[in-house]
Amino acid sequence: MECYRCGTVVDGEDFCPNCGADIGLYRRILAAADACYNDGLEKAQVRDLSGAVESLNRCLSYYKYHTQARNLLGLVYFELGEIVMALSEWVISKNLQPENPLADRYLEEIQKSPGMLDKMNQTIKKYNQALVYCHQDSRDLATIQLRKVLSLNPKFVAGRQLLALLYIQDGKYDEAMKSLQAANKIDVKNTRTLRYMNEVREQQALQQKNQKKKKKRKLFGRKKREDTAEEQKVDLALDLMQNGQKEAEALPEKADE
């Protein structure tokens, strides 16, 4: 292990014999960074991508030169559809460690992909335009832009979440749930996605309850109308019977005359 201050090779000492730097503290910081990296790796393997981002960023807050964490963080961002952030992490990793075959491979694959950079630029522009439409309360235009964004970048979790939110505001709960389920397949423990899904389920249950009430009221109204019609028929029949009886009673009197 090298001293972080002067570069002197240190074996098991807690302080650098050359400059006196606290190597014991430095060693504990590196251990904490490695623990966060391992936690982020485990979360990424089970597709808890938002949790992986949190753990890997914590790792880099302890030790910003952890290029393994940066490379993995770039992969996680790429899987979330955040291509610009992925590129940023790989470029930083490459600058910190010039001999970096993983970062080289990831960057090379992006550059070789035909139209990838152009598609990325279009995605960013359309997503930003959708945000502008949202601030202007033009939900229809924002929805159109987000659909275009997702056609270009189907893995863009933030785009799916925003589209679902627009559907929720418009009362289109089934379409909102479809968008959220697609986002949940990409990032299984994203708290925002899960919160929106709970909201949609509550609204769907309330909607079904209201539909049942309307159906009952409709059936009750129809039955009431049918009962009223039957009552009118009975009243008419009774009137006819009474009129017939009166005419029958009047017949003998005319015969006697």
C-alpha positions as a LaTeX table, in Angstrom:
\begin{tabular}{lrrr}
\hline
Residue & $x$ (\AA) & $y$ (\AA) & $z$ (\AA) \\
\hline
Met1 & 0.00 & 0.00 & 0.00 \\
Glu2 & 1.25 & 3.48 & $-0.85$ \\
Cys3 & 0.91 & 6.57 & 1.30 \\
Tyr4 & $-1.79$ & 8.81 & $-0.11$ \\
Arg5 & 0.31 & 11.91 & 0.58 \\
Cys6 & 3.89 & 11.12 & $-0.45$ \\
Gly7 & 3.62 & 7.74 & $-2.22$ \\
Thr8 & 5.91 & 5.88 & 0.15 \\
Val9 & 5.25 & 2.13 & 0.33 \\
Val10 & 3.72 & 1.31 & 3.72 \\
Asp11 & 3.29 & $-2.25$ & 5.01 \\
Gly12 & 1.33 & $-2.48$ & 8.25 \\
Glu13 & 2.09 & 0.84 & 9.91 \\
Asp14 & $-0.71$ & 3.19 & 10.97 \\
Phe15 & 1.38 & 6.23 & 10.08 \\
Cys16 & 3.63 & 6.91 & 7.14 \\
Pro17 & 7.30 & 6.69 & 8.22 \\
Asn18 & 8.19 & 9.37 & 5.69 \\
Cys19 & 5.55 & 12.13 & 6.09 \\
Gly20 & 3.57 & 10.99 & 9.15 \\
Ala21 & 0.20 & 10.73 & 7.35 \\
Asp22 & $-2.53$ & 8.74 & 9.13 \\
Ile23 & $-2.48$ & 5.52 & 7.11 \\
Gly24 & $-4.80$ & 3.73 & 9.54 \\
Leu25 & $-7.60$ & 6.20 & 8.81 \\
Tyr26 & $-6.87$ & 6.01 & 5.10 \\
Arg27 & $-7.08$ & 2.21 & 5.25 \\
Arg28 & $-10.49$ & 2.39 & 6.98 \\
Ile29 & $-11.77$ & 4.82 & 4.34 \\
Leu30 & $-10.73$ & 2.43 & 1.56 \\
Ala31 & $-12.44$ & $-0.45$ & 3.36 \\
Ala32 & $-15.65$ & 1.58 & 3.64 \\
Ala33 & $-15.45$ & 2.43 & $-0.06$ \\
Asp34 & $-14.96$ & $-1.23$ & $-0.99$ \\
Ala35 & $-17.93$ & $-2.23$ & 1.19 \\
Cys36 & $-20.15$ & 0.31 & $-0.60$ \\
Tyr37 & $-18.90$ & $-0.93$ & $-3.97$ \\
Asn38 & $-19.71$ & $-4.54$ & $-3.08$ \\
Asp39 & $-23.15$ & $-3.47$ & $-1.89$ \\
Gly40 & $-23.74$ & $-1.60$ & $-5.14$ \\
Leu41 & $-22.60$ & $-4.62$ & $-7.15$ \\
Glu42 & $-25.02$ & $-6.91$ & $-5.32$ \\
Lys43 & $-27.91$ & $-4.51$ & $-5.87$ \\
Ala44 & $-27.09$ & $-4.13$ & $-9.56$ \\
Gln45 & $-27.11$ & $-7.91$ & $-9.98$ \\
Val46 & $-30.73$ & $-8.11$ & $-8.71$ \\
Arg47 & $-31.77$ & $-5.04$ & $-10.76$ \\
Asp48 & $-32.12$ & $-2.73$ & $-7.77$ \\
Leu49 & $-30.54$ & $-0.07$ & $-9.94$ \\
Ser50 & $-31.57$ & 3.00 & $-7.93$ \\
Gly51 & $-30.15$ & 1.35 & $-4.81$ \\
Ala52 & $-26.96$ & 0.53 & $-6.71$ \\
Val53 & $-26.60$ & 4.17 & $-7.77$ \\
Glu54 & $-26.89$ & 5.27 & $-4.15$ \\
Ser55 & $-24.31$ & 2.76 & $-2.89$ \\
Leu56 & $-21.83$ & 3.48 & $-5.69$ \\
Asn57 & $-22.09$ & 7.23 & $-5.21$ \\
Arg58 & $-21.43$ & 6.70 & $-1.51$ \\
Cys59 & $-18.38$ & 4.65 & $-2.45$ \\
Leu60 & $-17.08$ & 7.50 & $-4.61$ \\
Ser61 & $-17.72$ & 10.00 & $-1.83$ \\
Tyr62 & $-15.28$ & 7.99 & 0.28 \\
Tyr63 & $-12.75$ & 7.45 & $-2.51$ \\
Lys64 & $-13.21$ & 9.26 & $-5.81$ \\
Tyr65 & $-10.41$ & 7.26 & $-7.50$ \\
His66 & $-12.36$ & 3.99 & $-7.25$ \\
Thr67 & $-12.49$ & 3.34 & $-11.00$ \\
Gln68 & $-14.27$ & $-0.01$ & $-10.62$ \\
Ala69 & $-17.15$ & 1.80 & $-8.93$ \\
Arg70 & $-17.19$ & 4.46 & $-11.66$ \\
Asn71 & $-17.27$ & 1.85 & $-14.42$ \\
Leu72 & $-20.13$ & 0.00 & $-12.73$ \\
Leu73 & $-21.97$ & 3.24 & $-12.04$ \\
Gly74 & $-21.74$ & 4.07 & $-15.74$ \\
Leu75 & $-23.25$ & 0.68 & $-16.60$ \\
Val76 & $-26.11$ & 1.21 & $-14.13$ \\
Tyr77 & $-26.83$ & 4.67 & $-15.56$ \\
Phe78 & $-26.79$ & 3.20 & $-19.07$ \\
Glu79 & $-29.30$ & 0.54 & $-18.03$ \\
Leu80 & $-31.53$ & 3.27 & $-16.57$ \\
Gly81 & $-31.45$ & 5.07 & $-19.91$ \\
Glu82 & $-29.24$ & 7.87 & $-18.53$ \\
Ile83 & $-26.70$ & 7.65 & $-21.35$ \\
Val84 & $-25.11$ & 11.07 & $-20.78$ \\
Met85 & $-24.43$ & 10.30 & $-17.12$ \\
Ala86 & $-23.02$ & 6.91 & $-18.09$ \\
Leu87 & $-20.61$ & 8.53 & $-20.56$ \\
Ser88 & $-19.55$ & 11.06 & $-17.92$ \\
Glu89 & $-18.58$ & 8.32 & $-15.45$ \\
Trp90 & $-16.62$ & 6.36 & $-18.05$ \\
Val91 & $-14.75$ & 9.46 & $-19.23$ \\
Ile92 & $-13.84$ & 10.39 & $-15.63$ \\
Ser93 & $-12.74$ & 6.80 & $-14.99$ \\
Lys94 & $-10.56$ & 6.89 & $-18.09$ \\
Asn95 & $-8.95$ & 10.17 & $-17.02$ \\
Leu96 & $-8.24$ & 8.87 & $-13.52$ \\
Gln97 & $-6.82$ & 5.59 & $-14.82$ \\
Pro98 & $-5.49$ & 5.82 & $-18.40$ \\
Glu99 & $-4.93$ & 2.04 & $-18.54$ \\
Asn100 & $-8.59$ & 1.25 & $-18.14$ \\
Pro101 & $-9.75$ & $-1.53$ & $-20.52$ \\
Leu102 & $-13.35$ & $-1.60$ & $-19.24$ \\
Ala103 & $-13.92$ & 2.13 & $-19.71$ \\
Asp104 & $-12.21$ & 1.91 & $-23.11$ \\
Arg105 & $-14.54$ & $-0.90$ & $-24.19$ \\
Tyr106 & $-17.71$ & 0.86 & $-23.01$ \\
Leu107 & $-16.78$ & 4.13 & $-24.73$ \\
Glu108 & $-15.77$ & 2.32 & $-27.89$ \\
Glu109 & $-19.10$ & 0.46 & $-28.06$ \\
Ile110 & $-20.99$ & 3.76 & $-27.76$ \\
Gln111 & $-18.92$ & 5.32 & $-30.53$ \\
Lys112 & $-19.32$ & 2.30 & $-32.81$ \\
Ser113 & $-23.11$ & 2.13 & $-32.40$ \\
Pro114 & $-24.60$ & 3.76 & $-35.52$ \\
Gly115 & $-26.68$ & 6.79 & $-34.68$ \\
Met116 & $-26.29$ & 6.32 & $-30.91$ \\
Leu117 & $-25.02$ & 9.84 & $-30.22$ \\
Asp118 & $-27.62$ & 11.41 & $-32.51$ \\
Lys119 & $-30.37$ & 9.39 & $-30.84$ \\
Met120 & $-29.05$ & 10.48 & $-27.45$ \\
Asn121 & $-29.19$ & 14.15 & $-28.46$ \\
Gln122 & $-32.74$ & 13.79 & $-29.76$ \\
Thr123 & $-33.79$ & 12.06 & $-26.54$ \\
Ile124 & $-32.42$ & 14.88 & $-24.40$ \\
Lys125 & $-34.05$ & 17.60 & $-26.52$ \\
Lys126 & $-37.45$ & 15.92 & $-26.58$ \\
Tyr127 & $-37.38$ & 15.15 & $-22.86$ \\
Asn128 & $-36.47$ & 18.75 & $-22.02$ \\
Gln129 & $-39.28$ & 19.94 & $-24.31$ \\
Ala130 & $-41.68$ & 17.61 & $-22.50$ \\
Leu131 & $-40.64$ & 19.20 & $-19.20$ \\
Val132 & $-41.34$ & 22.65 & $-20.67$ \\
Tyr133 & $-44.81$ & 21.50 & $-21.75$ \\
Cys134 & $-45.44$ & 20.14 & $-18.25$ \\
His135 & $-44.58$ & 23.51 & $-16.71$ \\
Gln136 & $-46.95$ & 25.13 & $-19.20$ \\
Asp137 & $-49.68$ & 22.63 & $-18.22$ \\
Ser138 & $-49.82$ & 21.35 & $-21.80$ \\
Arg139 & $-50.16$ & 17.72 & $-20.80$ \\
Asp140 & $-51.23$ & 16.46 & $-24.23$ \\
Leu141 & $-48.12$ & 17.87 & $-25.91$ \\
Ala142 & $-45.91$ & 16.59 & $-23.09$ \\
Thr143 & $-47.39$ & 13.10 & $-23.48$ \\
Ile144 & $-46.66$ & 13.12 & $-27.22$ \\
Gln145 & $-43.05$ & 14.16 & $-26.62$ \\
Leu146 & $-42.52$ & 11.51 & $-23.95$ \\
Arg147 & $-43.86$ & 8.80 & $-26.24$ \\
Lys148 & $-41.29$ & 9.88 & $-28.82$ \\
Val149 & $-38.58$ & 9.86 & $-26.14$ \\
Leu150 & $-39.45$ & 6.30 & $-25.11$ \\
Ser151 & $-39.51$ & 5.13 & $-28.72$ \\
Leu152 & $-35.90$ & 6.33 & $-28.95$ \\
Asn153 & $-34.84$ & 5.16 & $-25.50$ \\
Pro154 & $-37.19$ & 2.47 & $-24.07$ \\
Lys155 & $-35.05$ & 2.03 & $-20.93$ \\
Phe156 & $-35.42$ & 5.67 & $-19.84$ \\
Val157 & $-36.99$ & 5.13 & $-16.40$ \\
Ala158 & $-37.41$ & 8.84 & $-15.62$ \\
Gly159 & $-39.33$ & 9.28 & $-18.88$ \\
Arg160 & $-41.68$ & 6.41 & $-18.04$ \\
Gln161 & $-42.28$ & 7.82 & $-14.57$ \\
Leu162 & $-43.14$ & 11.27 & $-15.94$ \\
Leu163 & $-45.45$ & 9.76 & $-18.57$ \\
Ala164 & $-47.23$ & 7.76 & $-15.87$ \\
Leu165 & $-47.64$ & 10.91 & $-13.78$ \\
Leu166 & $-49.31$ & 12.66 & $-16.71$ \\
Tyr167 & $-51.65$ & 9.70 & $-17.19$ \\
Ile168 & $-52.52$ & 9.82 & $-13.48$ \\
Gln169 & $-53.40$ & 13.51 & $-13.72$ \\
Asp170 & $-55.66$ & 12.75 & $-16.71$ \\
Gly171 & $-57.35$ & 9.86 & $-14.89$ \\
Lys172 & $-55.94$ & 7.24 & $-17.30$ \\
Tyr173 & $-54.95$ & 4.82 & $-14.56$ \\
Asp174 & $-54.64$ & 1.68 & $-16.71$ \\
Glu175 & $-52.17$ & 3.37 & $-19.07$ \\
Ala176 & $-50.27$ & 4.80 & $-16.09$ \\
Met177 & $-49.92$ & 1.33 & $-14.59$ \\
Lys178 & $-48.57$ & $-0.07$ & $-17.87$ \\
Ser179 & $-45.89$ & 2.63 & $-17.97$ \\
Leu180 & $-44.96$ & 2.05 & $-14.33$ \\
Gln181 & $-44.79$ & $-1.72$ & $-14.75$ \\
Ala182 & $-42.38$ & $-1.24$ & $-17.66$ \\
Ala183 & $-40.23$ & 1.04 & $-15.45$ \\
Asn184 & $-40.39$ & $-1.48$ & $-12.60$ \\
Lys185 & $-39.00$ & $-4.24$ & $-14.83$ \\
Ile186 & $-35.92$ & $-2.09$ & $-15.42$ \\
Asp187 & $-35.44$ & $-0.92$ & $-11.80$ \\
Val188 & $-37.29$ & $-3.21$ & $-9.40$ \\
Lys189 & $-36.98$ & $-1.15$ & $-6.21$ \\
Asn190 & $-37.26$ & 2.42 & $-7.43$ \\
Thr191 & $-39.14$ & 4.20 & $-4.64$ \\
Arg192 & $-40.76$ & 6.74 & $-6.96$ \\
Thr193 & $-42.09$ & 4.02 & $-9.26$ \\
Leu194 & $-43.43$ & 2.03 & $-6.31$ \\
Arg195 & $-45.07$ & 5.13 & $-4.80$ \\
Tyr196 & $-46.79$ & 5.95 & $-8.10$ \\
Met197 & $-47.96$ & 2.35 & $-8.45$ \\
Asn198 & $-49.55$ & 2.45 & $-5.00$ \\
Glu199 & $-51.31$ & 5.69 & $-5.92$ \\
Val200 & $-52.62$ & 4.17 & $-9.15$ \\
Arg201 & $-53.90$ & 1.07 & $-7.33$ \\
Glu202 & $-55.76$ & 3.24 & $-4.84$ \\
Gln203 & $-57.32$ & 5.31 & $-7.63$ \\
Gln204 & $-58.26$ & 2.19 & $-9.60$ \\
Ala205 & $-59.96$ & 0.71 & $-6.52$ \\
Leu206 & $-61.84$ & 3.96 & $-5.95$ \\
Gln207 & $-62.82$ & 4.10 & $-9.62$ \\
Gln208 & $-64.16$ & 0.54 & $-9.51$ \\
Lys209 & $-66.10$ & 1.33 & $-6.34$ \\
Asn210 & $-67.70$ & 4.38 & $-7.96$ \\
Gln211 & $-68.56$ & 2.35 & $-11.07$ \\
Lys212 & $-70.31$ & $-0.25$ & $-8.90$ \\
Lys213 & $-72.29$ & 2.49 & $-7.17$ \\
Lys214 & $-73.33$ & 3.97 & $-10.51$ \\
Lys215 & $-74.36$ & 0.54 & $-11.74$ \\
Lys216 & $-76.47$ & $-0.05$ & $-8.62$ \\
Arg217 & $-78.12$ & 3.36 & $-8.97$ \\
Lys218 & $-78.84$ & 2.65 & $-12.62$ \\
Leu219 & $-80.38$ & $-0.73$ & $-11.81$ \\
Phe220 & $-82.39$ & 0.78 & $-8.95$ \\
Gly221 & $-83.66$ & 3.57 & $-11.21$ \\
Arg222 & $-84.66$ & 1.09 & $-13.89$ \\
Lys223 & $-86.45$ & $-1.08$ & $-11.34$ \\
Lys224 & $-88.20$ & 1.94 & $-9.91$ \\
Arg225 & $-89.37$ & 2.96 & $-13.39$ \\
Glu226 & $-90.61$ & $-0.56$ & $-14.05$ \\
Asp227 & $-92.44$ & $-0.62$ & $-10.71$ \\
Thr228 & $-94.00$ & 2.75 & $-11.51$ \\
Ala229 & $-95.16$ & 1.45 & $-14.89$ \\
Glu230 & $-96.67$ & $-1.64$ & $-13.26$ \\
Glu231 & $-98.44$ & 0.50 & $-10.70$ \\
Gln232 & $-99.87$ & 2.64 & $-13.50$ \\
Lys233 & $-101.11$ & $-0.49$ & $-15.27$ \\
Val234 & $-102.77$ & $-1.74$ & $-12.09$ \\
Asp235 & $-104.41$ & 1.62 & $-11.47$ \\
Leu236 & $-105.70$ & 1.68 & $-15.04$ \\
Ala237 & $-107.08$ & $-1.84$ & $-14.67$ \\
Leu238 & $-108.81$ & $-0.91$ & $-11.41$ \\
Asp239 & $-110.32$ & 2.17 & $-13.03$ \\
Leu240 & $-111.63$ & 0.07 & $-15.90$ \\
Met241 & $-113.09$ & $-2.47$ & $-13.50$ \\
Gln242 & $-114.82$ & 0.23 & $-11.46$ \\
Asn243 & $-116.23$ & 1.85 & $-14.60$ \\
Gly244 & $-117.50$ & $-1.54$ & $-15.75$ \\
Gln245 & $-119.23$ & $-2.17$ & $-12.48$ \\
Lys246 & $-120.97$ & 1.22 & $-12.64$ \\
Glu247 & $-122.19$ & 0.51 & $-16.16$ \\
Ala248 & $-123.46$ & $-2.92$ & $-15.10$ \\
Glu249 & $-125.36$ & $-1.43$ & $-12.16$ \\
Ala250 & $-126.97$ & 1.13 & $-14.47$ \\
Leu251 & $-128.32$ & $-1.50$ & $-16.91$ \\
Pro252 & $-131.16$ & $-2.94$ & $-14.71$ \\
Glu253 & $-132.48$ & 0.55 & $-14.01$ \\
Lys254 & $-132.79$ & 1.22 & $-17.75$ \\
Ala255 & $-134.49$ & $-2.16$ & $-18.28$ \\
Asp256 & $-137.18$ & $-1.37$ & $-15.57$ \\
Glu257 & $-137.98$ & 1.88 & $-17.27$ \\
\hline
\end{tabular}
